[in-house]
Amino acid sequence: MEVPNSVFGTSRRCFSTTAARLHKPNARKQLAGSGNVPQRAGIANDKQVFLDWNARKTSVFHHFWLRDHCHCEQCYHATTRQRLVDTFSIPRDISPAAVDSTLEGLEVTWPDGHRSKYAWDWLHTHSYSPVLRTNEPLQGKKPVLWDAQSLDPLPIVQHDAVMESDDGLRQWLNNLEVYGIGFVDGVPTTVEATEALARRVSFLRETHYSKGMWSFTADLAHADTAYTTLALGAHTDNTYFTEPSGMQMFHKLEFNGEGGDSLFVDGFNVAKQLKEKSPEAYRTLSSALVPTHSAGDEDVLIVPTPRAYPILNHGPDGEIYQVRYNNDDRSTMDHLSSNQLEAFYDALFMWNDLLKKPENELWEPLAPGRVVLFDNWRVLHGRSAFTGHRRICGAYFPWDDYKSKARTLRLTSEDKDRLL
């Protein structure tokens, strides 16, 4: 998200800056320009402190905000990283008794004698007026969009590397964050070995399908087309859940027949193609609410809360973060006007055409021993029809727990302190 530059009056006091020792190299990189950090800080008025990073960058911090974000041991628990400060006991018109800058950071003494210290890299990371960071600190890796040709070779790590080292697990999850999909080769073809691999990521999500791992053949054990031999078009799972499972794993344990290859499509890439082809269709699929349900089993009737969501979902920054699409699970469209309905079907047909373009379809036989884990909020999956015997096992993963594991593998304890 772009943030406009703030404009400040000329009556405030400004202070020169000199180079200072920084906690982390990336902080120096962030402070591009002169490479300097504030050596003096001034109180510009009775509510704010101004920090001059260089001749072109100045941050403004409200006094109350600074006191509310003190990280001393009295105000912030160093182990749990939870706030201890009583926000509501702080006077709303609080003003520092003294403000000083050191090589390590900004020091503020408050009227009651309480002393707060703020590291320069922490202040730069959390500057809000203006925002100086280039992205959300905990957002993760920037997605790399792909089609069937560009995802060659496949992002693969070896089973032993994932099971025996954090480096192997880190590489697997890095592939997940970057491409939305990652493969593991050399996995023993048992449910037990697959579950052990899955639990390297996080605990598993229980659903009405299973209490963690599931393993099935085309026996209609559940009233769902996944439990048949029919072809399945590209879709995401759990559109009927308020929060669809974040990740999904497949491992084909046994196969004696023909067909049954797995299909994967980068939904973010197809969404980009739709936006370029028809901005109006993109807006329609980003706003039209689509009700969904799961009701095949006699003891199941699941619908999301709220009742419906768009196919393309975006965050406050306008970036797409989730695709929710399974045309088979769509409920009756009885809430749109005639004009809205026409626009929805027009956009849906464009979306479907792009999903089925051969260059967007990655087909993978998933031979026994190869496990795939993919982002169910981004990558659509399907399969070709098949004959014969096919047993597949897998699992769902909660989104937040997968992301937590990915973050903790790439961040140090010091990173946590700087970013929170």
Buried (B, 14 or more C-beta within 10 A) or exposed (E): EEEEEEEEEEEBEBEEBEEBEBBBEEBBEBBEEBBBBBBBBBBBEEBBBBBBBBEEBBBBBBBBBBBBBBBEEEBBEEEEEEBEBEEEEBEEEBBBEEBEBEEBBBBBBBEEEBEBBBBBBBBBBBBEBEBBBEEEBEBBBEBBBBBBEEBEEBBBBBBEBBBEEEEBBBBBBBBBBBBBBBBBBBBBBEBEBBBBBBBBBBEBBEBEBBEBBBBBBBEEEBEBBBBEBEBBBBBBBBBBBEBBBBBBBBBBBBBEEEBBBBBBBBBBBBBBBBBEBBEEBBBBBBBBBBBBBBEBBEEBEBBBEEBBBBBBBBEEEEEBBBBBBBBEBBBEBEBBEEEBBEBBBBBBEBBBEBBEEEEBBBBBEBEBBBBBBBBBBBBBBBBBEBEEEBBBBBBBBBBEBBBEBBBBBEBEEEBEBBBB
